[in-house]
């Protein structure tokens, strides 16, 4: 299956940051660049398919290089993310 886009300089984020939501209720989104001048924030991440990220909208994203600051804060973030996401179609 071919990804919709590759996200570069990526990290995960929560939207909106609701201080009254329990951790298991917080949805994760990807943010990053799909081109030199186009930044995106995806719909909610629902799982992974063959190492790519599937979102609620049905899009499939390949992960390019990670944001260096995010990588510093969360070493091995890509593998950690893929390890916790369920396999979906």
Residue frames as a rotation matrix with the C-alpha (Angstrom) as fourth column:
UNK 1
0.579 0.815 0.000 0.00
0.815 -0.579 0.000 0.00
0.000 0.000 -1.000 0.00
UNK 2
-0.304 -0.698 0.649 1.30
0.710 -0.620 -0.334 3.42
0.635 0.359 0.684 -0.96
UNK 3
-0.384 0.143 -0.912 1.38
0.787 -0.466 -0.405 6.26
-0.483 -0.873 0.067 1.61
UNK 4
0.736 0.660 0.148 -0.62
0.667 -0.670 -0.326 9.44
-0.116 0.339 -0.934 1.05
UNK 5
0.694 -0.583 0.423 2.48
-0.349 -0.786 -0.510 11.50
0.630 0.206 -0.749 1.89
UNK 6
0.073 -0.725 -0.685 5.76
0.829 0.425 -0.362 11.30
0.554 -0.542 0.632 3.71
UNK 7
0.949 0.227 0.218 5.96
0.056 -0.804 0.592 13.52
0.309 -0.550 -0.776 6.77
UNK 8
0.000 -0.999 -0.034 9.39
0.617 0.027 -0.787 15.02
0.787 -0.021 0.616 7.41
UNK 9
-0.798 -0.389 0.460 10.62
-0.112 -0.655 -0.747 16.76
0.592 -0.648 0.479 10.54
UNK 10
0.096 0.979 -0.178 7.76
-0.095 0.187 0.978 15.02
0.991 -0.077 0.111 12.32
UNK 11
-0.969 -0.182 0.170 6.62
-0.196 0.140 -0.970 14.74
0.152 -0.973 -0.171 15.91
UNK 12
-0.307 0.915 -0.260 3.39
0.765 0.400 0.505 13.82
0.567 -0.043 -0.823 17.65
UNK 13
-0.931 0.114 0.347 1.04
-0.263 -0.868 -0.422 16.30
0.253 -0.484 0.838 19.26
UNK 14
-0.496 0.845 -0.201 -2.33
0.846 0.418 -0.330 16.41
-0.195 -0.334 -0.922 20.97
UNK 15
-0.942 0.268 0.204 -5.11
-0.166 -0.897 0.410 18.71
0.293 0.352 0.889 19.83
UNK 16
0.388 -0.339 0.857 -6.52
-0.360 -0.912 -0.198 20.42
0.849 -0.232 -0.476 21.67
UNK 17
-0.677 -0.637 -0.370 -4.50
0.169 0.354 -0.920 20.21
0.717 -0.685 -0.132 24.84
UNK 18
0.336 0.883 0.328 -7.37
-0.357 -0.203 0.912 19.58
0.872 -0.423 0.247 27.26
UNK 19
-0.619 -0.691 0.373 -6.08
-0.584 0.087 -0.807 19.44
0.525 -0.717 -0.457 30.84
UNK 20
-0.174 0.656 0.734 -9.26
-0.900 0.196 -0.389 17.65
-0.400 -0.728 0.556 31.97
UNK 21
0.650 0.334 -0.683 -8.93
-0.633 0.735 -0.243 14.60
0.420 0.590 0.689 29.72
UNK 22
0.642 -0.421 0.641 -7.52
-0.258 0.668 0.698 11.39
-0.722 -0.613 0.320 31.09
UNK 23
-0.335 -0.894 -0.298 -4.35
-0.626 -0.025 0.779 10.18
-0.704 0.448 -0.551 29.33
UNK 24
-0.682 0.068 0.728 -6.17
0.393 0.874 0.286 7.30
-0.617 0.481 -0.623 27.63
UNK 25
0.423 0.900 0.107 -8.67
0.652 -0.220 -0.725 9.76
-0.629 0.377 -0.680 26.13
UNK 26
0.248 -0.409 -0.878 -6.08
-0.419 -0.863 0.283 12.00
-0.874 0.298 -0.385 24.50
UNK 27
0.866 0.063 0.497 -5.73
0.398 0.516 -0.759 11.51
-0.304 0.854 0.422 20.77
UNK 28
-0.122 -0.972 -0.201 -2.37
0.252 -0.226 0.941 11.74
-0.960 0.064 0.272 19.06
UNK 29
0.963 0.271 -0.014 -1.78
0.070 -0.300 -0.951 13.57
-0.262 0.915 -0.307 15.79
UNK 30
0.035 -0.959 0.282 1.31
0.948 0.122 0.294 13.82
-0.316 0.257 0.913 13.60
UNK 31
0.903 0.125 -0.412 2.74
-0.009 -0.951 -0.308 17.19
-0.431 0.282 -0.857 12.72
UNK 32
-0.108 -0.980 0.167 5.52
0.411 0.108 0.905 18.01
-0.905 0.167 0.391 10.31
UNK 33
-0.144 -0.050 -0.988 6.28
-0.716 -0.684 0.139 18.94
-0.683 0.728 0.063 6.72
UNK 34
0.451 0.274 0.850 5.06
0.371 0.808 -0.457 17.23
-0.812 0.521 0.262 3.57
UNK 35
0.504 -0.459 0.731 7.03
0.735 -0.217 -0.643 19.65
0.454 0.861 0.228 1.39
UNK 36
-0.532 -0.846 -0.024 9.54
0.744 -0.454 -0.490 22.43
0.404 -0.279 0.871 1.97
UNK 37
-0.915 0.174 0.365 6.83
-0.239 -0.961 -0.140 25.03
0.326 -0.215 0.920 2.44
UNK 38
0.052 0.997 -0.056 3.82
-0.560 0.076 0.825 22.99
0.827 -0.012 0.563 3.61
UNK 39
-0.931 -0.249 0.266 3.35
-0.349 0.397 -0.849 22.01
0.105 -0.883 -0.457 7.27
UNK 40
-0.066 0.945 -0.320 0.50
-0.337 0.281 0.899 19.78
0.939 0.167 0.300 8.34
UNK 41
-0.708 0.067 0.703 -1.18
-0.637 0.370 -0.677 18.40
-0.305 -0.927 -0.219 11.41
UNK 42
-0.814 0.355 -0.460 -2.96
-0.078 0.718 0.692 15.15
0.576 0.599 -0.557 10.65
UNK 43
0.357 0.909 0.216 -6.29
-0.662 0.083 0.745 13.90
0.659 -0.409 0.631 11.87
UNK 44
0.429 -0.158 0.889 -6.11
-0.832 0.315 0.457 11.55
-0.353 -0.936 0.004 14.85
UNK 45
-0.543 -0.669 -0.507 -3.70
-0.756 0.653 -0.052 8.63
0.366 0.356 -0.860 14.61
UNK 46
0.520 0.809 0.274 -5.63
-0.854 0.487 0.184 5.35
0.016 -0.330 0.944 14.76
UNK 47
0.741 -0.300 0.602 -2.91
0.055 0.919 0.390 2.78
-0.670 -0.256 0.697 14.10
UNK 48
-0.171 -0.841 -0.514 -0.12
-0.769 -0.213 0.603 1.63
-0.616 0.498 -0.610 11.85
UNK 49
0.887 0.372 0.273 0.01
-0.095 0.727 -0.680 -0.44
-0.451 0.577 0.680 8.70
UNK 50
0.652 -0.699 0.295 3.32
0.743 0.511 -0.431 -1.99
0.150 0.500 0.853 7.66
UNK 51
-0.254 -0.850 -0.462 5.28
0.932 -0.343 0.118 0.70
-0.258 -0.400 0.879 9.50
UNK 52
-0.762 0.103 0.639 3.22
0.220 -0.887 0.405 3.60
0.609 0.450 0.654 8.17
UNK 53
-0.877 0.407 -0.255 0.76
0.143 -0.285 -0.948 5.67
-0.458 -0.868 0.192 10.18
UNK 54
-0.467 0.824 0.320 -2.99
0.657 0.081 0.750 5.45
0.592 0.561 -0.579 9.52
UNK 55
-0.984 0.175 0.023 -5.16
-0.154 -0.787 -0.597 8.41
-0.086 -0.591 0.802 10.56
UNK 56
-0.416 0.905 0.091 -8.86
0.192 0.185 -0.964 8.73
-0.889 -0.384 -0.251 11.30
UNK 57
0.160 0.461 -0.873 -9.47
-0.722 -0.548 -0.422 10.28
-0.673 0.698 0.245 7.87
UNK 58
0.879 0.145 0.455 -8.06
0.115 0.861 -0.496 7.11
-0.464 0.488 0.739 6.27
UNK 59
0.701 -0.684 -0.203 -4.79
-0.589 -0.395 -0.705 8.68
0.402 0.614 -0.680 5.12
UNK 60
0.835 -0.545 -0.076 -1.61
0.532 0.763 0.367 6.65
-0.142 -0.347 0.927 5.34
UNK 61
0.822 -0.561 0.094 1.64
-0.535 -0.818 -0.211 8.46
0.195 0.123 -0.973 6.12
UNK 62
0.464 -0.810 -0.360 5.23
0.677 0.586 -0.446 7.31
0.572 -0.037 0.820 5.86
UNK 63
0.914 -0.226 -0.336 7.54
0.141 -0.600 0.787 8.76
-0.379 -0.767 -0.517 8.50
UNK 64
0.583 -0.767 0.267 10.57
0.168 -0.207 -0.964 10.59
0.795 0.607 0.008 7.14
UNK 65
-0.524 -0.828 -0.198 13.23
0.438 -0.062 -0.897 12.11
0.731 -0.557 0.395 9.35
UNK 66
0.325 0.619 -0.715 12.15
0.920 -0.030 0.392 13.01
0.220 -0.785 -0.579 12.86
UNK 67
0.745 -0.061 0.664 12.22
-0.147 -0.986 0.075 16.51
0.650 -0.153 -0.744 14.33
UNK 68
-0.184 -0.935 -0.302 15.67
0.185 0.269 -0.945 16.68
0.965 -0.230 0.123 16.03
UNK 69
-0.586 0.007 0.810 14.31
-0.706 -0.495 -0.506 18.30
0.398 -0.869 0.294 19.19
UNK 70
0.525 0.834 0.170 11.58
-0.838 0.472 0.272 15.66
0.146 -0.286 0.947 19.48
UNK 71
0.581 -0.401 -0.708 14.15
0.056 0.888 -0.457 12.92
0.812 0.225 0.539 18.89
UNK 72
-0.537 -0.804 0.257 16.33
-0.163 -0.200 -0.966 14.38
0.828 -0.561 -0.024 21.63
UNK 73
-0.333 0.503 0.798 13.42
-0.937 -0.269 -0.222 14.51
0.103 -0.822 0.561 24.08
UNK 74
0.541 0.602 0.587 12.11
-0.595 0.768 -0.239 11.05
-0.595 -0.220 0.773 23.11
UNK 75
-0.500 -0.823 -0.271 14.94
-0.795 0.312 0.520 8.83
-0.344 0.475 -0.810 21.85
UNK 76
-0.990 0.076 0.121 13.84
0.123 0.884 0.451 6.10
-0.073 0.461 -0.884 19.42
UNK 77
-0.499 0.848 -0.178 10.46
-0.504 -0.451 -0.736 7.85
-0.705 -0.278 0.653 19.09
UNK 78
-0.204 0.438 -0.875 9.58
-0.938 0.169 0.304 6.21
0.281 0.883 0.376 15.77
UNK 79
-0.634 -0.087 -0.769 10.04
-0.048 0.996 -0.073 2.70
0.772 -0.010 -0.635 17.12
UNK 80
-0.943 0.308 -0.130 8.29
0.148 0.034 -0.988 3.58
-0.300 -0.951 -0.077 20.36
UNK 81
-0.371 0.839 -0.398 5.31
-0.814 -0.500 -0.296 4.98
-0.447 0.213 0.868 18.43
UNK 82
-0.189 0.275 -0.943 5.04
-0.765 0.560 0.317 1.96
0.615 0.781 0.104 16.16
UNK 83
-0.874 -0.220 -0.433 5.30
0.060 0.836 -0.546 -0.39
0.481 -0.503 -0.718 19.14
UNK 84
-0.812 0.574 -0.105 2.18
0.071 -0.081 -0.994 1.04
-0.579 -0.815 0.025 20.82
UNK 85
-0.308 0.729 -0.611 -0.03
-0.897 -0.436 -0.069 1.49
-0.317 0.527 0.789 17.77
UNK 86
0.118 0.407 0.906 -2.31
-0.044 0.914 -0.404 -1.37
-0.992 0.008 0.126 16.74
UNK 87
-0.927 -0.345 0.147 -1.95
0.085 0.186 0.979 -2.87
-0.365 0.920 -0.143 13.27
UNK 88
0.114 0.974 -0.195 -4.81
-0.096 -0.184 -0.978 -1.67
-0.989 0.130 0.072 11.07
UNK 89
-0.004 -0.041 0.999 -5.67
0.897 0.442 0.021 -1.96
-0.443 0.896 0.035 7.39
